[in-house]
Amino acid sequence: MALSNNVIGCINFVAILLSIPIIGAGVWLATLPDNSCVKILQWPVIILGVLTLIVALAGFIGGFWRIPWLLIFYLVAMLVLIILLACLVVFVYMVTIRGSGHPEPSRAYLEYHLDDYSGWLRRRVRSSYKWDRIKSCLSSSPMCAHLNQTYTGALDFFNAHLSPMESGCCKPPTKCGYTYVNPTYWISPIDMTADMDCLNWNNDQTKLCYSCDSCKAGLLANLKKEWRRADIILLITLVGLVWVYVIGCCAFRNAKTEDLFRKYKQGTTYT
């Protein structure tokens, strides 16, 4: 019984360690400018990581101090958390499976289209109520102003590998045919009807293309890349937690068997 309980305690120490990458992934997402403006994934990940830590601590204490009800709580709660984590991993994969940049002639950077992304992600940015808040957060960042300090000539800018948000929010779409003055100031469009974003572009440095669908698409492209990285961490952690849980179940079953065998031997001795 003691040996099996010690095994449960040890593997739950591993589960405690496995909760750290989950919390870390959520904290990492929260520190990124785009995720801090959208606030969708980071809090569910952080909460799931903290709950995993608490449940693993319960299993650790229940194993070493031989508290059966705490071990039962651990087994039930950890199973629920593993299922929730698996659902989250699959969900993130499914909503980020679509969407990519489109090349333009004589440009190193890519253009981004909102319709390329999953419906669930599009709904997070399409309503004016949600986007006004996100737009205000994005426009307060130095992202676009930084481009003016980095690129001085048109050729340098056209050969730049811009981030999706820089491409979508800080300049007009290439198909509009605006003439370059500097990275955030463009004049004389060739075709204002090529896209609604051509009309939404504004040289006001507080507006630029923050109201454009291309900016929304650039934000989703950034989120896709970052969420995919976090999803890999969550998937690896999920596999580790499943192994820990299976070993814990086996150790708990062995502990119960040992306990029953010990009671049987004591009963036999007394008779």
Residue frames as qw, qx, qy, qz and C-alpha x, y, z in Angstrom:
[[0.000, 0.885, 0.465, 0.000, 0.00, 0.00, 0.00],
 [0.306, -0.809, 0.089, 0.494, 2.77, 2.46, 0.98],
 [0.433, -0.166, 0.582, 0.668, 4.76, 1.71, -2.16],
 [0.237, 0.568, 0.671, 0.413, 1.77, 2.28, -4.46],
 [0.114, -0.936, -0.304, 0.140, 0.84, 5.49, -2.67],
 [0.395, -0.629, 0.278, 0.609, 4.41, 6.73, -2.99],
 [0.385, 0.165, 0.660, 0.624, 4.25, 6.01, -6.73],
 [0.079, 0.814, 0.545, 0.184, 1.03, 8.06, -6.96],
 [0.283, -0.880, -0.052, 0.377, 2.73, 10.90, -5.08],
 [0.453, -0.359, 0.467, 0.669, 5.78, 10.80, -7.36],
 [0.306, 0.367, 0.664, 0.575, 3.86, 10.79, -10.62],
 [0.030, -0.900, -0.433, -0.039, 1.70, 13.66, -9.37],
 [0.359, -0.693, 0.166, 0.602, 4.87, 15.62, -8.81],
 [0.340, 0.039, 0.636, 0.692, 5.42, 15.08, -12.53],
 [0.082, 0.720, 0.641, 0.252, 1.84, 16.30, -13.13],
 [0.236, -0.865, -0.157, 0.414, 2.67, 19.45, -11.14],
 [0.343, -0.406, 0.444, 0.721, 5.61, 20.04, -13.45],
 [0.252, 0.330, 0.744, 0.523, 3.38, 19.43, -16.49],
 [0.014, 0.858, 0.500, -0.121, 0.99, 22.16, -15.36],
 [0.297, -0.635, 0.119, 0.703, 3.79, 24.71, -15.72],
 [0.220, 0.007, 0.610, 0.762, 3.90, 24.61, -19.57],
 [0.006, 0.671, 0.703, 0.236, 0.11, 25.07, -19.68],
 [0.222, -0.868, -0.254, 0.364, 0.25, 28.13, -17.43],
 [0.370, -0.438, 0.345, 0.743, 3.34, 29.34, -19.29],
 [0.238, 0.318, 0.688, 0.607, 1.57, 29.07, -22.67],
 [0.077, -0.835, -0.541, -0.069, -1.32, 31.16, -21.36],
 [0.335, -0.787, -0.016, 0.518, 1.00, 33.79, -19.86],
 [0.390, -0.151, 0.515, 0.748, 3.02, 33.92, -23.10],
 [0.139, 0.576, 0.659, 0.464, -0.16, 34.55, -25.11],
 [0.207, -0.885, -0.386, 0.160, -1.24, 37.26, -22.65],
 [0.391, -0.621, 0.160, 0.660, 2.06, 39.13, -23.17],
 [0.373, 0.188, 0.590, 0.691, 1.67, 39.31, -26.97],
 [0.122, 0.205, 0.042, -0.970, 0.21, 42.63, -28.19],
 [0.436, -0.077, -0.567, -0.694, -2.42, 41.11, -30.49],
 [0.491, -0.316, -0.811, 0.034, -3.63, 38.54, -27.94],
 [0.186, -0.296, -0.520, 0.779, -3.73, 41.17, -25.21],
 [0.275, 0.111, -0.128, -0.946, -6.12, 43.16, -27.43],
 [0.568, -0.093, -0.630, -0.522, -8.35, 40.22, -28.35],
 [0.310, -0.268, 0.707, -0.576, -8.32, 38.27, -25.05],
 [0.828, 0.035, -0.280, -0.485, -9.80, 34.97, -26.25],
 [0.868, 0.091, -0.486, 0.047, -7.47, 32.05, -25.58],
 [0.301, 0.455, -0.622, 0.562, -5.04, 33.09, -22.87],
 [0.447, -0.366, 0.447, -0.683, -7.42, 33.02, -19.89],
 [0.949, -0.039, -0.059, -0.307, -8.93, 29.58, -20.61],
 [0.763, 0.331, -0.479, 0.283, -5.38, 28.21, -20.94],
 [0.061, 0.465, -0.566, 0.678, -4.17, 29.88, -17.73],
 [0.682, -0.288, 0.264, -0.618, -7.25, 28.72, -15.77],
 [0.963, 0.091, -0.220, -0.126, -6.85, 25.17, -17.09],
 [0.568, 0.416, -0.551, 0.447, -3.17, 25.21, -16.10],
 [0.211, -0.436, 0.509, -0.712, -3.91, 26.47, -12.58],
 [0.853, -0.165, 0.111, -0.483, -6.65, 23.85, -12.08],
 [0.882, 0.237, -0.395, 0.098, -4.25, 21.15, -13.27],
 [0.263, 0.467, -0.589, 0.606, -1.70, 22.38, -10.74],
 [0.509, -0.356, 0.384, -0.684, -4.25, 22.30, -7.90],
 [0.950, -0.015, -0.053, -0.307, -5.50, 18.81, -8.79],
 [0.743, 0.355, -0.495, 0.279, -1.95, 17.48, -9.16],
 [0.027, -0.469, 0.576, -0.668, -1.10, 18.92, -5.73],
 [0.764, -0.236, 0.223, -0.558, -4.15, 17.13, -4.32],
 [0.957, 0.153, -0.243, -0.047, -2.93, 13.85, -5.84],
 [0.455, 0.487, -0.562, 0.490, 0.59, 14.48, -4.53],
 [0.310, -0.409, 0.520, -0.683, -0.66, 15.10, -0.98],
 [0.878, -0.088, 0.089, -0.461, -3.15, 12.22, -1.14],
 [0.857, 0.294, -0.417, 0.074, -0.46, 9.83, -2.33],
 [0.389, 0.397, -0.616, 0.558, 2.26, 10.60, 0.21],
 [0.267, -0.240, 0.548, -0.756, -0.08, 11.16, 3.17],
 [0.119, -0.159, -0.977, -0.074, -2.35, 8.24, 2.22],
 [0.347, 0.302, 0.383, -0.801, -5.65, 10.13, 2.06],
 [0.342, 0.253, 0.869, 0.254, -8.03, 7.92, 0.02],
 [0.272, 0.800, 0.499, -0.195, -10.77, 10.54, -0.58],
 [0.008, 0.815, -0.250, -0.523, -8.18, 13.00, -1.90],
 [0.255, -0.229, 0.818, 0.462, -6.87, 10.38, -4.31],
 [0.330, 0.525, 0.781, 0.071, -10.40, 9.69, -5.56],
 [0.153, 0.895, 0.166, -0.385, -10.92, 13.45, -6.04],
 [0.151, -0.606, 0.551, 0.554, -7.65, 13.58, -7.97],
 [0.332, 0.067, 0.875, 0.346, -8.61, 10.70, -10.28],
 [0.281, 0.721, 0.633, -0.039, -12.03, 12.18, -11.12],
 [0.046, 0.914, 0.029, -0.401, -10.89, 15.81, -11.43],
 [0.241, -0.507, 0.615, 0.554, -7.79, 15.00, -13.48],
 [0.385, 0.302, 0.821, 0.293, -9.88, 12.96, -15.92],
 [0.212, 0.871, 0.419, -0.147, -12.20, 15.95, -16.39],
 [0.100, -0.844, 0.249, 0.465, -9.22, 18.28, -16.92],
 [0.373, -0.203, 0.761, 0.491, -7.61, 15.92, -19.44],
 [0.354, 0.576, 0.717, 0.171, -10.88, 15.83, -21.41],
 [0.080, 0.945, 0.180, -0.263, -11.14, 19.64, -21.29],
 [0.244, -0.664, 0.480, 0.519, -7.52, 20.03, -22.38],
 [0.414, 0.095, 0.807, 0.411, -8.04, 17.57, -25.25],
 [0.280, 0.785, 0.552, 0.013, -11.13, 19.49, -26.36],
 [0.053, -0.915, 0.081, 0.391, -9.16, 22.75, -26.25],
 [0.366, -0.390, 0.660, 0.527, -6.29, 21.28, -28.29],
 [0.373, 0.374, 0.782, 0.331, -8.69, 20.01, -30.96],
 [0.147, 0.892, 0.394, -0.163, -10.67, 23.27, -30.96],
 [0.147, -0.801, 0.278, 0.510, -7.59, 25.45, -31.45],
 [0.369, -0.140, 0.763, 0.512, -6.42, 23.19, -34.27],
 [0.323, 0.568, 0.736, 0.174, -9.79, 23.32, -36.02],
 [0.105, 0.940, 0.254, -0.203, -10.22, 27.12, -35.87],
 [0.133, -0.795, 0.399, 0.437, -6.66, 27.72, -37.10],
 [0.695, 0.071, 0.653, 0.292, -6.62, 25.15, -39.90],
 [0.470, 0.717, 0.408, 0.313, -7.62, 27.73, -42.52],
 [0.018, -0.995, -0.020, 0.092, -6.03, 30.98, -43.65],
 [0.716, -0.164, 0.222, 0.642, -2.76, 32.08, -45.23],
 [0.002, -0.715, 0.113, 0.690, -1.19, 35.09, -46.91],
 [0.711, 0.600, 0.349, 0.114, -1.37, 35.86, -50.61],
 [0.508, -0.248, 0.269, 0.780, 1.67, 37.02, -52.61],
 [0.349, 0.884, 0.188, -0.247, 1.50, 40.18, -54.75],
 [0.743, 0.489, 0.063, 0.453, 3.70, 41.03, -57.76],
 [0.362, 0.581, -0.223, 0.694, 6.89, 42.94, -56.88],
 [0.469, -0.674, 0.226, -0.524, 6.17, 42.67, -53.16],
 [0.323, 0.242, -0.868, 0.290, 8.00, 40.59, -50.53],
 [0.303, 0.016, 0.658, -0.689, 5.19, 40.96, -47.99],
 [0.036, -0.315, -0.920, -0.230, 1.89, 39.08, -48.23],
 [0.395, -0.216, -0.064, -0.891, -1.69, 40.33, -48.36],
 [0.031, 0.129, 0.933, -0.335, -4.37, 38.85, -46.09],
 [0.417, -0.245, -0.449, -0.752, -8.09, 38.28, -46.79],
 [0.445, -0.224, 0.540, -0.678, -10.64, 37.95, -44.01],
 [0.867, 0.099, -0.056, -0.486, -12.74, 35.31, -45.78],
 [0.580, 0.382, -0.717, 0.061, -9.80, 32.88, -45.72],
 [0.003, 0.260, -0.790, 0.556, -10.19, 32.28, -41.98],
 [0.180, -0.328, -0.925, 0.061, -12.61, 30.12, -40.02],
 [0.263, -0.666, -0.425, -0.554, -16.09, 31.44, -39.35],
 [0.623, -0.651, -0.372, 0.223, -15.56, 31.28, -35.58],
 [0.511, -0.253, -0.018, 0.821, -12.49, 33.52, -35.77],
 [0.095, 0.383, 0.368, 0.842, -14.17, 35.92, -38.19],
 [0.398, -0.731, -0.480, -0.277, -17.07, 36.37, -35.77],
 [0.604, -0.518, -0.274, 0.541, -14.62, 37.46, -33.07],
 [0.314, -0.288, 0.125, 0.896, -13.62, 40.52, -35.14],
 [0.121, 0.409, 0.632, 0.647, -16.52, 41.24, -37.47],
 [0.199, -0.830, -0.520, -0.022, -19.02, 42.98, -35.20],
 [0.193, 0.749, -0.077, 0.630, -18.40, 46.72, -34.85],
 [0.599, -0.759, 0.074, -0.244, -18.74, 46.52, -31.05],
 [0.899, -0.297, 0.150, 0.286, -15.93, 43.98, -30.70],
 [0.695, 0.381, 0.108, 0.601, -13.71, 45.49, -33.39],
 [0.020, -0.898, 0.015, -0.440, -13.94, 49.06, -32.06],
 [0.667, -0.711, 0.220, -0.017, -12.40, 47.89, -28.79],
 [0.870, -0.045, 0.273, 0.408, -9.73, 45.81, -30.54],
 [0.490, 0.687, 0.146, 0.517, -8.99, 48.61, -33.03],
 [0.231, -0.929, 0.109, -0.268, -8.51, 51.12, -30.23],
 [0.784, -0.515, 0.305, 0.164, -6.05, 48.74, -28.55],
 [0.804, 0.218, 0.293, 0.469, -4.10, 48.06, -31.76],
 [0.330, 0.816, 0.111, 0.461, -3.89, 51.71, -32.83],
 [0.402, -0.896, 0.165, -0.098, -2.37, 52.68, -29.49],
 [0.856, -0.249, 0.271, 0.364, 0.64, 50.44, -30.19],
 [0.036, -0.774, 0.364, 0.517, 3.79, 51.77, -31.94],
 [0.741, 0.126, 0.624, 0.212, 3.59, 49.01, -34.58],
 [0.549, 0.732, 0.323, 0.241, 2.92, 51.23, -37.62],
 [0.053, -0.981, 0.184, 0.034, 5.00, 54.19, -36.45],
 [0.645, -0.472, 0.533, 0.278, 7.96, 51.81, -36.19],
 [0.731, 0.408, 0.451, 0.310, 7.75, 51.15, -39.94],
 [0.257, 0.955, 0.029, 0.143, 8.43, 54.82, -40.70],
 [0.337, -0.826, 0.448, 0.063, 11.64, 54.61, -38.70],
 [0.739, -0.182, 0.619, 0.194, 12.73, 51.33, -40.32],
 [0.577, 0.365, 0.577, 0.448, 12.07, 51.88, -44.04],
 [0.066, -0.615, 0.025, 0.786, 13.01, 55.09, -45.82],
 [0.205, 0.336, -0.553, -0.734, 12.56, 54.18, -49.49],
 [0.805, 0.167, -0.013, -0.569, 9.83, 52.51, -51.52],
 [0.689, 0.345, -0.633, -0.072, 12.10, 49.70, -52.74],
 [0.086, 0.258, -0.825, 0.495, 13.20, 48.85, -49.20],
 [0.539, 0.013, 0.457, -0.708, 9.59, 48.78, -48.08],
 [0.815, 0.269, -0.218, -0.464, 8.36, 46.65, -51.00],
 [0.631, 0.313, -0.702, 0.109, 11.13, 44.12, -50.25],
 [0.234, -0.376, 0.647, -0.620, 10.30, 44.02, -46.54],
 [0.439, -0.216, -0.868, -0.080, 8.89, 40.89, -44.91],
 [0.337, -0.366, 0.213, -0.841, 6.15, 42.55, -42.89],
 [0.159, 0.115, 0.904, -0.379, 4.19, 40.79, -40.18],
 [0.014, 0.514, 0.800, 0.309, 0.54, 40.05, -41.06],
 [0.139, -0.821, -0.452, 0.320, -0.67, 42.90, -38.87],
 [0.209, -0.539, 0.223, 0.785, 1.84, 45.38, -40.32],
 [0.106, 0.075, 0.730, 0.672, 0.76, 44.40, -43.83],
 [0.084, -0.580, -0.781, -0.216, -2.96, 44.50, -43.07],
 [0.255, -0.820, -0.439, 0.265, -3.22, 47.50, -40.74],
 [0.356, -0.634, 0.083, 0.681, -0.42, 49.93, -41.61],
 [0.028, -0.280, 0.537, 0.795, -0.77, 50.26, -45.39],
 [0.696, 0.329, 0.069, -0.634, -3.56, 50.11, -48.02],
 [0.846, 0.123, 0.515, 0.062, -4.10, 46.90, -50.01],
 [0.343, -0.303, 0.563, 0.688, -1.72, 46.61, -52.97],
 [0.294, 0.433, 0.761, 0.382, -4.57, 46.15, -55.47],
 [0.052, 0.886, 0.357, -0.293, -5.85, 49.66, -54.74],
 [0.617, 0.499, 0.163, 0.586, -2.78, 51.07, -56.50],
 [0.268, -0.955, -0.045, 0.116, -1.89, 53.76, -53.98],
 [0.553, 0.652, -0.282, 0.435, 1.38, 55.63, -54.54],
 [0.749, -0.375, -0.328, 0.436, 4.00, 55.18, -51.82],
 [0.033, 0.893, -0.165, 0.418, 5.17, 58.25, -49.90],
 [0.037, -0.468, 0.792, -0.390, 6.26, 56.51, -46.73],
 [0.162, -0.068, -0.984, 0.036, 5.16, 53.23, -45.08],
 [0.019, 0.531, 0.760, -0.374, 2.07, 54.83, -43.51],
 [0.231, 0.673, 0.090, -0.697, 1.32, 57.61, -46.01],
 [0.378, 0.151, 0.777, 0.480, 0.00, 56.77, -49.50],
 [0.289, 0.536, 0.086, -0.788, -1.71, 58.93, -52.18],
 [0.449, 0.450, -0.415, -0.650, -3.44, 58.82, -55.59],
 [0.601, 0.015, 0.794, -0.089, -5.13, 55.39, -55.69],
 [0.088, 0.132, -0.729, -0.666, -5.61, 53.87, -59.14],
 [0.469, -0.288, -0.696, -0.461, -8.80, 51.96, -58.33],
 [0.280, -0.252, 0.513, -0.772, -10.86, 52.96, -55.29],
 [0.818, -0.022, -0.003, -0.574, -13.49, 50.35, -56.18],
 [0.520, 0.324, -0.791, 0.004, -11.09, 47.39, -56.16],
 [0.505, -0.265, -0.767, 0.294, -11.96, 46.68, -52.53],
 [0.361, -0.860, -0.299, -0.200, -13.90, 48.33, -49.70],
 [0.690, -0.496, -0.065, 0.524, -10.58, 48.61, -47.88],
 [0.432, 0.306, 0.214, 0.821, -9.46, 51.07, -50.55],
 [0.199, -0.741, -0.254, -0.588, -12.15, 53.44, -49.25],
 [0.703, -0.678, -0.210, 0.041, -11.38, 52.68, -45.61],
 [0.696, 0.024, -0.120, 0.708, -7.71, 53.64, -45.90],
 [0.114, -0.977, -0.127, -0.125, -6.93, 56.95, -44.19],
 [0.575, 0.466, -0.325, 0.589, -3.58, 58.76, -43.98],
 [0.448, -0.731, 0.209, -0.470, -4.50, 59.95, -40.50],
 [0.331, 0.403, -0.814, 0.256, -1.87, 58.16, -38.41],
 [0.381, -0.111, 0.705, -0.588, -4.47, 57.21, -35.81],
 [0.783, 0.293, 0.212, -0.506, -6.73, 55.58, -38.45],
 [0.031, -0.416, 0.833, 0.363, -4.63, 54.14, -41.33],
 [0.561, 0.003, -0.673, -0.481, -6.23, 50.79, -42.25],
 [0.104, -0.083, 0.844, -0.520, -7.38, 49.83, -38.74],
 [0.616, 0.259, 0.350, -0.657, -10.98, 49.78, -40.02],
 [0.522, 0.414, -0.593, -0.452, -10.07, 47.54, -42.97],
 [0.976, -0.063, 0.034, -0.206, -10.93, 43.87, -43.35],
 [0.716, 0.462, -0.430, 0.299, -7.25, 43.38, -44.23],
 [0.080, -0.559, 0.572, -0.595, -6.34, 44.52, -40.70],
 [0.808, -0.231, 0.297, -0.453, -8.80, 42.04, -39.21],
 [0.952, 0.257, -0.168, 0.002, -7.33, 39.33, -41.45],
 [0.415, 0.587, -0.533, 0.446, -3.78, 40.30, -40.43],
 [0.431, -0.479, 0.517, -0.563, -4.76, 40.05, -36.78],
 [0.942, -0.039, 0.171, -0.288, -6.26, 36.59, -37.35],
 [0.793, 0.459, -0.357, 0.181, -3.13, 35.51, -39.24],
 [0.071, 0.583, -0.607, 0.535, -1.02, 36.56, -36.25],
 [0.685, -0.302, 0.417, -0.516, -3.36, 34.77, -33.85],
 [0.961, 0.195, -0.125, -0.149, -3.25, 31.64, -35.99],
 [0.587, 0.507, -0.532, 0.340, 0.55, 31.50, -35.87],
 [0.120, -0.471, 0.613, -0.623, 0.72, 32.13, -32.12],
 [0.801, -0.163, 0.265, -0.512, -2.17, 29.82, -31.24],
 [0.904, 0.274, -0.325, -0.041, -0.60, 27.02, -33.29],
 [0.357, 0.473, -0.649, 0.478, 2.61, 27.33, -31.26],
 [0.423, -0.322, 0.530, -0.661, 0.65, 27.28, -28.00],
 [0.905, 0.041, -0.023, -0.423, -1.37, 24.31, -29.27],
 [0.720, 0.351, -0.576, 0.160, 1.80, 22.27, -29.82],
 [0.022, 0.373, -0.682, 0.629, 2.80, 22.92, -26.20],
 [0.662, -0.133, 0.325, -0.662, -0.67, 21.94, -25.00],
 [0.900, 0.195, -0.297, -0.253, -0.65, 18.75, -27.10],
 [0.520, 0.356, -0.694, 0.349, 2.72, 17.62, -25.73],
 [0.215, -0.275, 0.604, -0.716, 1.55, 18.38, -22.20],
 [0.809, -0.022, 0.031, -0.587, -1.70, 16.50, -22.83],
 [0.817, 0.226, -0.530, -0.008, 0.20, 13.37, -23.86],
 [0.259, 0.319, -0.706, 0.576, 2.31, 13.65, -20.69],
 [0.464, -0.192, 0.411, -0.761, -0.76, 14.07, -18.48],
 [0.880, 0.052, -0.224, -0.415, -2.46, 11.05, -20.05],
 [0.672, 0.239, -0.656, 0.246, 0.58, 8.87, -19.27],
 [0.009, -0.270, 0.624, -0.733, 0.72, 10.22, -15.73],
 [0.663, -0.119, 0.163, -0.721, -3.00, 9.58, -15.27],
 [0.874, 0.108, -0.425, -0.207, -2.80, 6.00, -16.58],
 [0.489, 0.230, -0.704, 0.462, 0.12, 5.22, -14.26],
 [0.242, -0.237, 0.467, -0.817, -1.77, 6.86, -11.39],
 [0.809, -0.073, -0.090, -0.576, -4.86, 4.73, -12.05],
 [0.807, 0.146, -0.568, 0.069, -2.74, 1.56, -12.09],
 [0.259, 0.254, -0.656, 0.662, -0.97, 2.56, -8.87],
 [0.484, -0.208, 0.284, -0.801, -4.30, 3.37, -7.17],
 [0.888, -0.009, -0.280, -0.366, -5.74, 0.00, -8.24],
 [0.667, 0.195, -0.643, 0.322, -2.63, -1.80, -6.94],
 [0.047, -0.298, 0.542, -0.784, -2.89, 0.13, -3.67],
 [0.718, -0.161, 0.099, -0.669, -6.51, -0.99, -3.22],
 [0.883, 0.103, -0.447, -0.095, -5.55, -4.59, -4.07],
 [0.433, 0.279, -0.659, 0.548, -2.66, -4.50, -1.58],
 [0.324, -0.285, 0.402, -0.808, -4.96, -3.08, 1.07],
 [0.861, -0.080, -0.096, -0.493, -7.56, -5.81, 0.54],
 [0.797, 0.192, -0.552, 0.155, -4.83, -8.48, 0.57],
 [0.162, 0.334, -0.618, 0.693, -3.40, -7.07, 3.80],
 [0.575, -0.223, 0.273, -0.738, -6.83, -7.09, 5.47],
 [0.910, 0.047, -0.309, -0.273, -7.42, -10.66, 4.24],
 [0.608, 0.261, -0.644, 0.384, -4.08, -11.81, 5.71],
 [0.137, -0.307, 0.537, -0.773, -4.86, -10.13, 9.03],
 [0.772, -0.126, 0.052, -0.621, -8.26, -11.83, 9.12],
 [0.871, 0.153, -0.466, -0.029, -6.70, -15.20, 8.34],
 [0.342, 0.343, -0.660, 0.574, -4.09, -14.71, 11.07],
 [0.394, -0.281, 0.414, -0.771, -6.72, -13.93, 13.69],
 [0.887, -0.043, -0.073, -0.454, -8.80, -17.00, 12.83]]
